[in-house]
């Protein structure tokens, strides 16, 4: 931990210096299009600091096989607290400046929670270990760190470049609409994030033992399970897209296609399982950096092409295209280097089941009450989907879990 904290702190200082140098240029380029961004720019460095150290502590805990706490604090606790904060702001109990302050505070809070957890687990070891950094290990760490920085930096660009380019080309209002639509579209990825955290340590341990059979098995299982969960969420979004748009103000109507396009793109991400986890934990980690930087270029070019033509939908198309290319290249790499091909007849079954389950949605009439419509539409589409995967045995791992839970409700299928 000592070396992780030291290197990260030095990295943050370099980032802070760069921010001070570029601050005036950032203000000038956003003063008209994104005034709110300029008004709250001073929060950027604290937010960066806590985001950085959350990742450090989360990675450290995953290395000690404690992956749940990081996932829970970021994906569940923080989201619930922000939802409560939004309700408080919606009812005008606090003003916008206080909302931003508490939002930043809640975003930083998971870092403190992880520190407390590490101390309570007696894993807080910040004294340098003598003899730990041998010449060979130091060379390996530097090499791995270099490519990890390239890969991680490129990944951050891919995740954020769409919003940045929408802001620069279309303004803050369209960025806000795109941001809300993006969150609806990326809901499909939520189940995968926890899986990536958990599987990383398992895959690393399997590579250490040279247990390629275990890695291949995990690759196939995650592709199958994630495709099933992703497909269910995707058809749920497609079935309720009109209801989703009713939840948002009229000004957000242009986000409809953004949600659908991004959902389709991230379904591809789900269907390819833990491909990146396998690559970055293997001797192929350099290739991940090359792939990411190629995809960064494709993303930027695609945004420049599609945003002027299709507006924010164009940025969604660019992002979906980047996801498709990214995962296609990773699939090819694993196929060529490790002879791993994760899909089988069950993958085809899941695609066909998704199409069949979604068809009744286009026959159902729109009901008067939006919430009743969501409940009935989701129940029919989801029910058909689950029934078919059980009958056709399309998801071996999930099937047993679903049947077990149904038996508790005295339902036998």
C-alpha positions in Angstrom: 0.0 0.0 0.0 2.9 2.4 0.8 4.1 2.4 -2.9 0.5 2.6 -4.2 -0.2 5.7 -2.1 3.1 7.3 -2.8 2.8 6.9 -6.6 -0.8 8.0 -6.6 -0.1 11.1 -4.5 2.7 12.1 -6.9 0.3 11.5 -9.8 -2.3 13.7 -8.2 0.2 16.5 -7.6 1.1 16.4 -11.3 -2.6 16.5 -12.2 -3.1 19.5 -9.9 -0.2 21.4 -11.4 -1.6 20.7 -14.9 -5.0 21.9 -13.7 -3.6 25.2 -12.4 -1.8 25.8 -15.7 -4.9 25.0 -17.8 -7.5 26.5 -15.5 -7.9 29.8 -17.3 -8.2 28.1 -20.7 -10.9 25.8 -19.3 -12.8 28.8 -17.9 -12.5 30.7 -21.2 -13.6 27.7 -23.3 -16.7 27.1 -21.1 -17.7 30.6 -19.9 -20.5 30.9 -22.5 -21.6 27.3 -23.2 -21.2 25.8 -19.7 -21.3 28.6 -17.1 -22.4 26.2 -14.3 -19.3 24.1 -14.9 -17.1 27.2 -14.5 -19.0 28.3 -11.3 -18.3 25.0 -9.6 -14.8 24.3 -11.2 -13.2 24.5 -7.7 -14.8 21.1 -6.8 -12.9 19.4 -9.6 -9.6 18.7 -7.8 -11.2 17.4 -4.6 -13.4 15.1 -6.7 -10.4 13.9 -8.6 -8.4 13.3 -5.4 -11.2 11.1 -3.8 -12.0 9.3 -7.0 -8.3 8.4 -7.4 -7.9 7.1 -3.9 -11.2 5.2 -3.9 -9.8 3.2 -6.9 -6.5 2.6 -5.0 -8.3 1.3 -1.9 -10.8 -0.7 -3.9 -8.1 -2.4 -5.9 -6.2 -3.1 -2.7 -9.2 -4.7 -1.1 -9.9 -6.8 -4.2 -6.3 -8.1 -3.9 -7.2 -9.3 -0.4 -10.4 -10.9 -1.7 -12.7 -8.3 -0.2 -14.4 -7.1 -3.3 -18.0 -6.6 -2.0 -17.4 -3.5 0.1 -16.2 -1.3 -2.8 -19.0 -2.4 -5.0 -21.6 -1.8 -2.4 -20.5 1.6 -1.4 -20.1 2.9 -4.9 -23.0 1.1 -6.7 -25.6 0.9 -4.0 -24.9 3.1 -1.0 -23.8 6.2 -3.0 -26.6 5.9 -5.5 -29.3 5.6 -2.8 -27.9 8.6 -0.9 -27.8 10.7 -4.1 -31.4 9.6 -4.9 -32.4 10.9 -1.5 -30.5 14.1 -2.0 -32.3 14.6 -5.4 -35.6 14.2 -3.6 -34.6 16.8 -1.0 -33.6 19.2 -3.8 -36.8 18.4 -5.8 -38.9 19.5 -2.8 -36.9 22.7 -2.6 -35.6 22.0 0.9 -32.1 23.0 -0.3 -30.9 25.3 -3.1 -28.8 24.2 -6.1 -25.4 25.3 -4.6 -26.1 23.2 -1.5 -27.2 20.3 -3.7 -23.9 20.4 -5.5 -21.9 20.6 -2.2 -23.7 17.5 -0.8 -23.5 15.7 -4.2 -19.7 16.1 -4.1 -19.6 15.1 -0.5 -21.6 11.9 -1.2 -19.3 11.1 -4.2 -16.2 11.4 -1.9 -17.7 9.5 1.1 -17.1 5.9 -0.3 -13.3 6.6 0.0 -13.6 7.3 3.7 -15.7 4.2 4.1 -13.0 2.0 2.4 -10.3 3.5 4.7 -12.3 2.6 7.8 -13.0 -0.9 6.5 -9.3 -1.5 5.7 -8.3 -0.4 9.2 -11.0 -2.6 10.8 -9.8 -5.5 8.7 -6.2 -4.9 10.0 -5.0 -4.4 6.4 -3.7 -0.8 6.9 0.0 -1.4 6.2 1.7 1.8 5.0 5.3 1.2 6.1 7.6 0.4 3.2 8.7 -3.3 3.2 12.5 -3.7 3.0 13.7 -5.8 0.1 10.2 -5.9 -1.4 11.3 -4.1 -4.6 13.9 -6.3 -6.2 15.3 -5.1 -9.5 13.3 -7.7 -11.5 10.0 -6.8 -9.7 10.7 -3.1 -10.1 11.1 -3.5 -13.8 7.9 -5.6 -14.1 6.0 -3.0 -12.0 7.2 -0.1 -14.1 6.3 -1.9 -17.3 2.9 -3.0 -16.1 2.2 0.4 -14.7 3.1 2.2 -17.9 0.7 0.1 -20.0 -2.0 0.3 -17.2 -1.8 4.1 -17.3 -2.2 4.0 -21.1 -5.1 1.6 -20.9 -6.8 3.3 -17.9 -6.3 6.7 -19.3 -7.7 5.6 -22.7 -10.6 3.9 -21.0 -11.4 7.2 -19.1 -11.3 9.1 -22.4 -13.7 6.6 -24.0 -16.1 6.9 -21.1 -16.1 10.7 -21.0 -15.2 12.0 -24.5 -18.9 11.8 -25.7 -20.1 14.2 -23.1 -17.1 16.5 -23.6 -17.7 16.6 -27.4 -21.4 17.1 -27.0 -20.7 20.0 -24.6 -18.2 21.6 -27.0 -20.3 21.1 -30.2 -23.9 21.4 -28.9 -23.7 23.2 -25.5 -24.5 22.4 -21.9 -28.3 21.9 -22.3 -27.8 19.1 -24.8 -25.0 17.7 -22.6 -27.5 17.5 -19.7 -30.0 15.7 -21.8 -27.4 13.3 -23.1 -26.1 12.7 -19.5 -29.6 11.6 -18.3 -30.2 9.4 -21.3 -26.7 7.9 -20.9 -27.5 6.8 -17.4 -30.7 5.0 -18.5 -28.8 3.4 -21.4 -25.9 2.3 -19.2 -28.2 0.6 -16.6 -27.5 -2.7 -18.5 -23.9 -2.6 -17.3 -24.6 -2.4 -13.5 -24.7 -6.2 -12.9 -21.4 -6.6 -14.7 -19.5 -4.1 -12.7 -19.6 -6.2 -9.5 -18.7 -9.3 -11.5 -15.6 -7.6 -12.9 -14.4 -6.7 -9.5 -14.9 -10.2 -8.1 -13.6 -12.1 -11.1 -10.3 -10.1 -11.4 -8.7 -11.8 -8.3 -10.0 -15.2 -9.3 -8.6 -14.9 -12.9 -5.2 -13.6 -11.6 -5.0 -16.6 -9.2 -5.9 -19.0 -12.1 -3.2 -17.5 -14.3 -0.7 -17.9 -11.4 -1.5 -21.6 -11.3 -1.6 -21.7 -15.1 -5.2 -23.1 -14.9 -6.4 -22.2 -18.3 -9.4 -24.6 -18.0 -10.8 -22.6 -15.1 -10.3 -19.3 -16.9 -12.1 -20.6 -20.0 -14.9 -22.0 -17.9 -15.3 -18.6 -16.2 -15.2 -16.8 -19.5 -18.0 -19.0 -21.0 -20.2 -18.8 -17.8 -19.9 -15.0 -17.6 -20.7 -14.5 -21.2 -23.8 -16.7 -20.9 -25.1 -15.2 -17.6 -24.3 -11.6 -18.6 -26.0 -12.0 -22.0 -29.1 -13.3 -20.2 -29.2 -10.5 -17.7 -28.3 -7.9 -20.2 -30.9 -9.1 -22.7 -33.6 -9.0 -20.0 -32.7 -5.5 -19.1 -32.5 -4.5 -22.7 -36.0 -5.8 -23.7 -37.3 -4.2 -20.5 -35.9 -0.8 -21.6 -37.3 -1.3 -25.1 -40.7 -2.2 -23.8 -40.9 0.8 -21.5 -39.1 3.4 -23.6 -42.2 5.5 -24.0 -42.9 5.3 -20.3 -39.3 6.3 -19.5 -39.7 9.4 -21.7 -42.9 10.3 -19.8 -40.9 10.4 -16.6 -38.7 13.1 -18.1 -39.7 16.6 -19.2 -40.6 17.3 -22.8 -37.2 18.9 -23.4 -35.6 15.4 -23.0 -37.5 13.8 -25.9 -34.3 13.9 -28.0 -32.8 11.4 -25.6 -35.1 8.6 -26.6 -32.9 7.2 -29.3 -29.8 7.8 -27.2 -31.2 5.4 -24.6 -32.0 2.7 -27.2 -28.7 3.0 -29.1 -26.5 3.0 -25.9 -28.5 0.1 -24.5 -27.8 -2.0 -27.6 -24.1 -1.1 -27.5 -23.8 -2.1 -23.8 -25.7 -5.3 -24.4 -22.7 -6.3 -26.6 -20.4 -5.4 -23.7 -22.4 -7.7 -21.4 -22.4 -10.5 -24.0 -18.6 -10.6 -24.2 -18.2 -11.3 -20.4 -14.9 -10.8 -18.6 -12.8 -10.5 -21.8 -10.9 -7.5 -20.5 -10.4 -9.0 -17.1 -8.7 -12.0 -18.7 -6.5 -9.9 -21.0 -5.2 -7.4 -18.3 -4.4 -10.3 -15.9 -2.4 -12.2 -18.6 0.8 -11.6 -20.5 -1.3 -10.0 -23.2 -1.9 -6.8 -21.0 0.0 -4.7 -23.5 -2.5 -5.5 -26.2 -5.3 -4.0 -24.1 -3.6 -0.6 -24.1 -3.2 -0.8 -27.9 -6.8 -1.7 -28.4 -8.0 1.0 -26.1 -6.0 3.7 -27.9 -7.2 2.5 -31.3 -10.8 2.7 -29.9 -10.1 6.2 -28.5 -9.3 7.4 -32.1 -12.4 5.7 -33.5 -14.6 7.3 -30.8 -13.3 10.8 -31.4 -13.6 10.5 -35.2 -17.0 8.9 -35.0 -18.3 11.7 -32.7 -17.0 14.4 -35.1 -18.8 12.6 -38.0 -22.1 11.7 -36.3 -22.8 14.6 -33.9 -23.3 17.3 -36.6 -25.6 14.9 -38.5 -27.7 13.3 -35.7 -27.0 15.5 -32.6 -26.8 13.7 -29.3 -28.0 10.5 -31.0 -24.9 10.7 -33.1 -22.7 10.7 -30.0 -24.6 7.6 -28.8 -23.9 5.9 -32.2 -20.2 6.7 -31.8 -20.1 5.3 -28.3 -22.0 2.1 -29.3 -19.6 1.7 -32.3 -16.6 2.1 -30.0 -18.0 -0.6 -27.6 -18.6 -2.9 -30.6 -15.0 -2.5 -32.0 -13.5 -2.7 -28.5 -15.1 -6.0 -27.7 -14.7 -7.5 -31.2 -10.9 -6.9 -31.0 -10.7 -8.4 -27.5 -12.7 -11.4 -28.7 -10.3 -11.9 -31.6 -7.3 -11.6 -29.3 -8.5 -14.2 -26.9 -9.5 -16.5 -29.8 -6.1 -16.2 -31.5 -3.9 -16.3 -28.4 -5.8 -18.7 -26.1 -8.2 -20.4 -28.5 -11.1 -19.3 -26.3 -14.5 -18.9 -27.9 -17.2 -18.4 -25.3 -20.5 -18.6 -27.2 -22.5 -21.8 -27.9 -26.0 -22.8 -28.9 -27.3 -21.2 -25.7 -26.2 -17.8 -26.9 -28.3 -18.1 -30.0 -31.2 -19.3 -27.8 -31.0 -16.2 -25.6 -31.1 -13.9 -28.7 -34.2 -15.7 -30.1 -35.8 -15.7 -26.7 -35.3 -12.0 -26.3 -37.0 -11.3 -29.7 -39.9 -13.6 -28.9 -40.4 -12.1 -25.4 -40.4 -8.5 -26.8 -43.0 -9.2 -29.5 -46.1 -8.9 -27.2 -45.0 -5.4 -26.2 -46.0 -4.2 -29.7 -49.5 -5.8 -29.4 -50.3 -4.4 -25.9 -52.3 -1.2 -25.9 -51.0 1.7 -23.9 -52.8 1.8 -20.5 -54.0 5.1 -19.0 -51.8 4.9 -15.9 -48.1 5.0 -16.6 -47.0 3.0 -13.5 -49.6 0.3 -14.1 -48.5 0.2 -17.8 -44.9 -0.3 -16.7 -45.8 -3.0 -14.2 -48.0 -5.0 -16.6 -45.7 -4.5 -19.6 -42.6 -5.5 -17.7 -44.4 -8.5 -16.1 -45.5 -9.9 -19.4 -42.2 -9.4 -21.3 -40.0 -10.4 -18.3 -42.3 -13.4 -17.5 -42.1 -14.8 -21.1 -38.3 -14.3 -21.1 -37.8 -16.1 -17.8 -40.2 -18.9 -18.7 -38.5 -19.5 -22.0 -34.9 -19.6 -20.6 -36.1 -22.1 -18.0 -37.9 -24.3 -20.6 -35.1 -24.2 -23.1 -32.3 -24.4 -20.5 -30.5 -21.5 -22.1 -28.6 -20.4 -18.9 -27.4 -23.4 -17.0 -26.0 -21.4 -14.0 -29.0 -19.0 -13.8 -31.6 -21.7 -14.4 -30.8 -23.5 -11.1 -30.8 -20.3 -9.1 -34.2 -19.2 -10.6 -35.8 -22.6 -10.0 -34.5 -22.6 -6.5 -36.1 -19.2 -5.8 -39.3 -20.2 -7.5 -39.6 -23.3 -5.3 -39.5 -21.1 -2.3 -42.6 -19.5 -3.6 -44.1 -22.9 -4.3 -43.9 -22.4 -8.1 -42.6 -25.4 -10.1 -41.7 -24.8 -13.8 
